[in-house]
Each structure stands twice: as C-alpha cells, then as structure tokens.
Amino acid sequence: MSKLLGAKDLAALLGVSLRKLEQMIERGEVPAYVRLGRTRKWKEDQVQQWLDGMFANNSRKGA
C-alpha cells in the first residue's frame, strides 16, 4: 500500500509554500487527491509517477 502525503508533505516535496500548492490545486496542476475528513491526501506513488512524467516530458522538449 502506498504512503499517503498531506498538503504540507506535498508542498515540501515540491519545494513550494502551502499557498502556492493551493494555487496549483485550483488550477489542476497536481495529481488528484482524496479527502479524509477535512484533510486532503495524495498517494505517494501517484505523485512520484506524476513527477517522473514531468521530468520525462521536460527532457524530451530539451533534446
């Protein structure tokens, strides 16, 4: 089972503030999350796949 990341964890992983993360969520720039009570959680493996895809797309554009 994949570890769940909270908003603070995801923001730290991305190197952005919580405010910036909120803006990214509103624009649909981060993977889908689930709500557990009042908190949002992301599956760590999905976030990693999303990041890997972003880097793969970036390296193709730069080639």
Z-matrix of the N, CA and C atoms (Angstrom, degrees):
N
C 1 1.456
C 2 1.528 1 109.51
N 3 1.299 2 115.77 1 138.78
C 4 1.456 3 121.95 2 -177.88
C 5 1.529 4 111.30 3 -76.78
N 6 1.310 5 115.41 4 143.79
C 7 1.465 6 121.66 5 175.48
C 8 1.525 7 108.88 6 -67.51
N 9 1.322 8 116.82 7 145.99
C 10 1.462 9 121.61 8 177.36
C 11 1.520 10 109.97 9 -98.92
N 12 1.309 11 116.14 10 135.69
C 13 1.463 12 122.52 11 178.50
C 14 1.516 13 109.62 12 -107.53
N 15 1.320 14 116.22 13 137.16
C 16 1.450 15 121.36 14 173.28
C 17 1.526 16 109.75 15 -88.47
N 18 1.319 17 116.02 16 177.83
C 19 1.466 18 120.88 17 -178.67
C 20 1.527 19 111.44 18 -60.55
N 21 1.315 20 117.79 19 -41.83
C 22 1.469 21 120.49 20 179.38
C 23 1.521 22 110.79 21 -63.86
N 24 1.337 23 115.89 22 -41.28
C 25 1.470 24 120.40 23 178.49
C 26 1.526 25 110.94 24 -62.39
N 27 1.328 26 116.25 25 -46.17
C 28 1.462 27 120.42 26 -178.65
C 29 1.522 28 110.95 27 -65.29
N 30 1.322 29 116.93 28 -43.06
C 31 1.462 30 120.38 29 178.56
C 32 1.528 31 110.42 30 -60.32
N 33 1.324 32 116.59 31 -42.86
C 34 1.466 33 120.58 32 179.52
C 35 1.532 34 110.35 33 -64.78
N 36 1.321 35 117.56 34 -42.11
C 37 1.456 36 121.90 35 179.08
C 38 1.533 37 111.33 36 -61.13
N 39 1.328 38 115.53 37 -39.42
C 40 1.466 39 120.54 38 -179.28
C 41 1.527 40 112.59 39 -83.68
N 42 1.325 41 116.88 40 -14.16
C 43 1.461 42 120.47 41 -178.79
C 44 1.514 43 113.07 42 73.48
N 45 1.346 44 115.76 43 34.64
C 46 1.460 45 120.97 44 179.17
C 47 1.527 46 109.32 45 -125.84
N 48 1.316 47 116.03 46 164.14
C 49 1.461 48 120.72 47 176.69
C 50 1.526 49 109.68 48 -77.03
N 51 1.327 50 116.12 49 164.92
C 52 1.467 51 119.72 50 175.81
C 53 1.527 52 111.14 51 -61.74
N 54 1.320 53 116.22 52 -36.94
C 55 1.469 54 120.26 53 178.85
C 56 1.530 55 110.57 54 -62.19
N 57 1.327 56 117.18 55 -44.83
C 58 1.466 57 121.55 56 178.10
C 59 1.528 58 109.95 57 -63.46
N 60 1.338 59 117.28 58 -40.97
C 61 1.458 60 120.45 59 177.69
C 62 1.523 61 110.44 60 -60.41
N 63 1.320 62 117.37 61 -43.23
C 64 1.470 63 121.21 62 177.88
C 65 1.532 64 110.58 63 -57.71
N 66 1.321 65 116.85 64 -42.40
C 67 1.465 66 120.60 65 178.21
C 68 1.522 67 110.94 66 -64.27
N 69 1.317 68 116.98 67 -40.59
C 70 1.460 69 121.47 68 178.50
C 71 1.529 70 110.83 69 -64.63
N 72 1.333 71 117.23 70 -38.56
C 73 1.467 72 121.60 71 177.47
C 74 1.519 73 109.69 72 -63.16
N 75 1.331 74 116.94 73 -46.78
C 76 1.464 75 121.44 74 -179.20
C 77 1.528 76 111.90 75 -59.82
N 78 1.330 77 117.08 76 -34.61
C 79 1.474 78 121.71 77 -179.51
C 80 1.523 79 112.46 78 -87.39
N 81 1.327 80 117.68 79 -1.39
C 82 1.455 81 121.26 80 179.49
C 83 1.520 82 113.06 81 71.90
N 84 1.326 83 117.19 82 30.86
C 85 1.463 84 121.95 83 -176.07
C 86 1.525 85 113.87 84 -92.76
N 87 1.319 86 117.40 85 -0.88
C 88 1.469 87 120.92 86 179.19
C 89 1.525 88 108.21 87 -123.45
N 90 1.327 89 117.36 88 161.41
C 91 1.471 90 119.68 89 179.02
C 92 1.528 91 112.22 90 -59.39
N 93 1.316 92 114.76 91 161.31
C 94 1.466 93 120.85 92 178.71
C 95 1.531 94 110.33 93 -62.91
N 96 1.301 95 115.19 94 150.59
C 97 1.466 96 121.77 95 179.18
C 98 1.518 97 109.01 96 -124.28
N 99 1.321 98 115.65 97 167.97
C 100 1.464 99 121.47 98 172.03
C 101 1.517 100 107.70 99 -117.98
N 102 1.302 101 115.51 100 150.95
C 103 1.460 102 120.74 101 176.59
C 104 1.517 103 108.83 102 -96.93
N 105 1.310 104 114.95 103 128.81
C 106 1.460 105 121.90 104 172.44
C 107 1.520 106 105.34 105 -119.67
N 108 1.308 107 115.48 106 99.46
C 109 1.461 108 119.57 107 -172.72
C 110 1.515 109 108.48 108 67.96
N 111 1.324 110 115.84 109 -124.16
C 112 1.468 111 120.29 110 -179.90
C 113 1.521 112 112.75 111 -96.34
N 114 1.321 113 117.06 112 0.93
C 115 1.461 114 119.49 113 -176.58
C 116 1.526 115 111.09 114 -104.33
N 117 1.316 116 115.32 115 156.37
C 118 1.462 117 122.26 116 174.84
C 119 1.514 118 107.93 117 -105.97
N 120 1.309 119 115.91 118 140.67
C 121 1.458 120 121.09 119 179.91
C 122 1.526 121 109.48 120 -132.24
N 123 1.324 122 114.30 121 140.97
C 124 1.461 123 122.45 122 176.52
C 125 1.513 124 108.36 123 -117.29
N 126 1.342 125 117.04 124 142.69
C 127 1.460 126 120.32 125 175.24
C 128 1.522 127 107.84 126 -76.73
N 129 1.318 128 115.71 127 127.46
C 130 1.458 129 120.97 128 -176.31
C 131 1.535 130 111.83 129 -57.73
N 132 1.334 131 117.75 130 -41.25
C 133 1.455 132 119.16 131 -178.58
C 134 1.531 133 112.25 132 -67.01
N 135 1.334 134 117.90 133 -33.95
C 136 1.465 135 120.56 134 176.34
C 137 1.526 136 111.29 135 -68.32
N 138 1.322 137 116.18 136 -39.55
C 139 1.466 138 120.23 137 177.50
C 140 1.525 139 109.55 138 -63.49
N 141 1.336 140 117.02 139 -42.74
C 142 1.465 141 120.50 140 179.81
C 143 1.522 142 111.42 141 -64.15
N 144 1.332 143 117.31 142 -41.00
C 145 1.472 144 120.75 143 177.03
C 146 1.528 145 110.58 144 -62.89
N 147 1.328 146 116.83 145 -41.14
C 148 1.461 147 121.97 146 178.58
C 149 1.529 148 110.41 147 -61.88
N 150 1.339 149 116.78 148 -45.35
C 151 1.463 150 120.72 149 178.65
C 152 1.531 151 110.82 150 -64.78
N 153 1.333 152 117.06 151 -43.65
C 154 1.464 153 120.70 152 178.27
C 155 1.524 154 110.38 153 -58.63
N 156 1.327 155 116.75 154 -41.76
C 157 1.465 156 121.27 155 178.26
C 158 1.514 157 112.16 156 -64.33
N 159 1.316 158 116.66 157 -39.64
C 160 1.468 159 120.05 158 178.86
C 161 1.522 160 110.44 159 -63.63
N 162 1.338 161 116.85 160 -43.08
C 163 1.460 162 120.15 161 179.86
C 164 1.521 163 111.11 162 -68.24
N 165 1.326 164 117.37 163 -37.25
C 166 1.464 165 121.03 164 178.77
C 167 1.527 166 109.85 165 -64.80
N 168 1.338 167 117.02 166 -43.25
C 169 1.467 168 120.68 167 178.85
C 170 1.521 169 110.82 168 -64.94
N 171 1.321 170 116.83 169 -39.34
C 172 1.452 171 121.46 170 179.98
C 173 1.519 172 111.92 171 -65.54
N 174 1.326 173 116.70 172 -40.68
C 175 1.456 174 119.50 173 -178.19
C 176 1.528 175 111.00 174 -70.36
N 177 1.332 176 117.59 175 -31.53
C 178 1.474 177 120.80 176 176.36
C 179 1.525 178 110.65 177 -68.34
N 180 1.323 179 116.84 178 -38.12
C 181 1.470 180 120.95 179 -179.52
C 182 1.533 181 110.80 180 -67.92
N 183 1.336 182 116.39 181 -34.87
C 184 1.455 183 120.88 182 -177.67
C 185 1.525 184 112.83 183 -80.80
N 186 1.317 185 117.44 184 -12.11
C 187 1.474 186 120.71 185 -176.35
C 188 1.509 187 112.20 186 -79.95
